[in-house]
Amino acid sequence: MKSKVEFYKIFFEELEKKGFGVAQPSSPDYVVDIQFKGKTIAFYTKGDLIEKNPFAEVPEKQMERLWSMARATASLCGICSDQPYEEQKAEAMKNGVMKLNEHNGVILACKKHPLFGYVLSTYRQDAQNDNRPIQRQYFYNKEDAFESFAMRSGLVDERKLFTETQLKLIHAGLVKLRTTDDELSDEDMKAVGELVNRVEELVPELHREERRFDVTRLLDALSLER
């Protein structure tokens, strides 16, 4: 899932397929009002929660169904549902946030969400304002988050600051970016390529795996031409 907009589109369409209605929000705190048989039964909040309408009689089973549909849609969109860190290697911060890594003033953090699983983010801290997060970017899957951290922090020169699993996630994200993003400039492509090479220096087997994959694809392509 690249953004919440992708989730909204699929989830709201699914609601309408199941007989629910999606209406204009009755409050600036909501994304939409959720209706059933013309009656507003719940609100989808900007905090990505589903709240029951306190002024309507809404069966708990109906609310459970809404949550079940929302979680199924989020899973379909590829959210990070597995804990992306090891307890002993992460640092607990305020409001349930876990700091996974920090380098060159860039922080990689994670927080559990009742709908979106584990929401990751990368950001800098404002030293002039009680180290409050600034330039925060949110991610809903591990690969994109680790890729962002690698790009924003300039990656690390010491392998010990990353676990091998984290390095492999960074590598997967960078390779995906290099092969699927058509909007990268030549300078961006060069920077991504340098980062890929650096990670492969830290985890040599990644380079061997990529070469084997490329050869297989080449052989498959040649066999189709016959």
N, C-alpha and C positions, 0 to 999 in steps of 0.2 A: 504494500500500500504506500504510494508516494505522498498522498495527502488525504485529509479527511473528506474532501470534496468527492473523491472516488467512492468512499464508503457511503456518504450521504445519498449519492445517486442510486446506488444499488439497493440500499436499505429502504429508501422511500418508495422505490418501485416495487420492492417485495411487499411492503405494507399494503400497497394498493391492490396487489394481486391477491392478498389474503383477506380482502374485504374491509380494510381500514382506510381512513382518509387522511390526507396530509394537507393541512390548512395553514394560512398565513399566521405567523406567531402573534399571540395576543400580548406579548411582553418583549421588550428588547433583550431580556435574559434568555429567550428561547430561540431555537433555530426554526422549529415548526411546532404547531399544535397537532396532536394525533387524535383523530376522531373515529368513532364507531357508530354506525347508523345515525349519522348527523349530530352526534353528541361528542363534545370534547372530553376524552377520558384521560389524556396524559399530555405531558409536554416533553419535547426533546430539548434539553438545555444546551447552552453554549459550552458548558463544562462536559458535554457528551455523557449525560446521564438521562435516564427516563424517569420523570417524576409523575406520580399519580395526581390527577385533578382532585384536590381536597373537597371540592364542592359538588362532586358527582359520585354516585355509587358505582364503584368499579371493582369487580371480582378480582381477588388476588391471582387467580389462575390466568386471567386476561393480562395482568401485568407481567406475570412470569412468562407468558407467551411472547410478549413484546421484547423482553430481555433476551429470551432464548433466540428469537429471530435476529436481534441485533448482534449477539455474540457469534452466531453462525455466519452472519454476513461479514463481520470483522475477520473471522478466521478464513473465510473464502478470499478475502482481499489480501491475505498474507501478513497479518500482524505478527509481532513477536510474542508468542504465547509461552515460550520456555524462558526461564530465568537466564538472562545473558551474562551472568557473572557468578563468581564463587564468593560465598559469604566472607571467608577469611581474607579475601583480597580486595574487598570493596569497603568504602568508608561511608558510614551513615551520616547524613547531613540533616538539615531541617526539613520538616513537612514530609517525611518519608522518602526523601530523595537519597539515592545511593550514588556516590562518586566512584566511577569505575577506573578512571585514569586522568592524569593531568600532565601537560607538557607544553612548554613555551607559552604559558598563560592561557591555554585552552583546556577546558574541562569536558570530559565525557561523563554524562550522568544518566540515571535511569530512575523511573518511578512506576510503581505498579498502578494500573488503572482498572477499574471494575469491568470496563467494556473492551478497551484496546490492549489488554494484556500488559506488556512492559513497554512504556513509551520512553524512548531514549532521546537525548538532546546533547548538543555541543554548544558551548558558549564561552565567553570571556567574562572576567569580573571587573567591575568598576571600582578601582582602588580609592577613588575620591568619594565614593558613596557607599561605604560599609560593605564593599565587595559584592554588591548586588549584580546578578547576572545581566549581561548585555549581549546583543547580537546573538540571541539564542535561536537555534534551529532545531525543530522537532523531527523525529524519525520514528517510523512504526515497524521497521525491521532492522535486524542487527547489521546486515551488510552495508546498508546506506549510512547508518550511524558511525560505524567504524571507518568507513571511507571518508566521511566528513571530518572525523577527528584527525585522520592521517593527513588530509589535505590542509586543514586549518592550522594544525600544529607543526607542519613541516616534517612529520614523522619523527622517529627517534633514531639516535645514533647508537643506542645501547639496547640490545635485544632483551636484556633483563627487565626492562620496563614494560614489556608486553609478554603475555603468555603465547604459546604457539597457536592456540585456538584463536586468539585475538588477531594474530598476524595473518592467519589463513582467512579470517573474515574480511580483513582489510584488503587482502589480495583479491578475493572473489569480487568485492565491490569495485575495486579499481579496474580489474579486467572487464567487468560488465560495463563500466562507464566508458572505457576506451572503445568498446566494440558496438555500443548501442546509442551513444549520445552523438547526434549529428550536429549539435550546436557548439561543440567545442572548437575553439580556435586552434591554429597550429601551435601557438605558445602553450595553450592548455594541454593539448595532446602530448607535447614534449614533457611538460611537468608531470602528467599522469604516468607517462612511460618511465620517467626517472624514478618515481615512487614505486612502480611495479618492480623495476630492477632492484631497488634497494631492499624491498621485502623479500625478493627471491634470493638475495645475498644472505639474508638472515635465516631463511628457511629454504635451503637448496632444493629440497624435494618438490617444491611448488614449480620450479622451473622445469624439472624433468616431467612433471605431470602435464604441464601446459604443452610441452613439445610432443609428448605422446598423443595428446588430444588432437593437435593440429595435423599430425601425420595420418591419424585415423580418418579425419574429415577429408583430407586430400585423397586418400585411397578410395573412399566412398564416392567422391566426386568423379574420379577417373573411371570407376566401374560403371557409373551411370552414362558416361559418354560413349560406351561401347555399343 
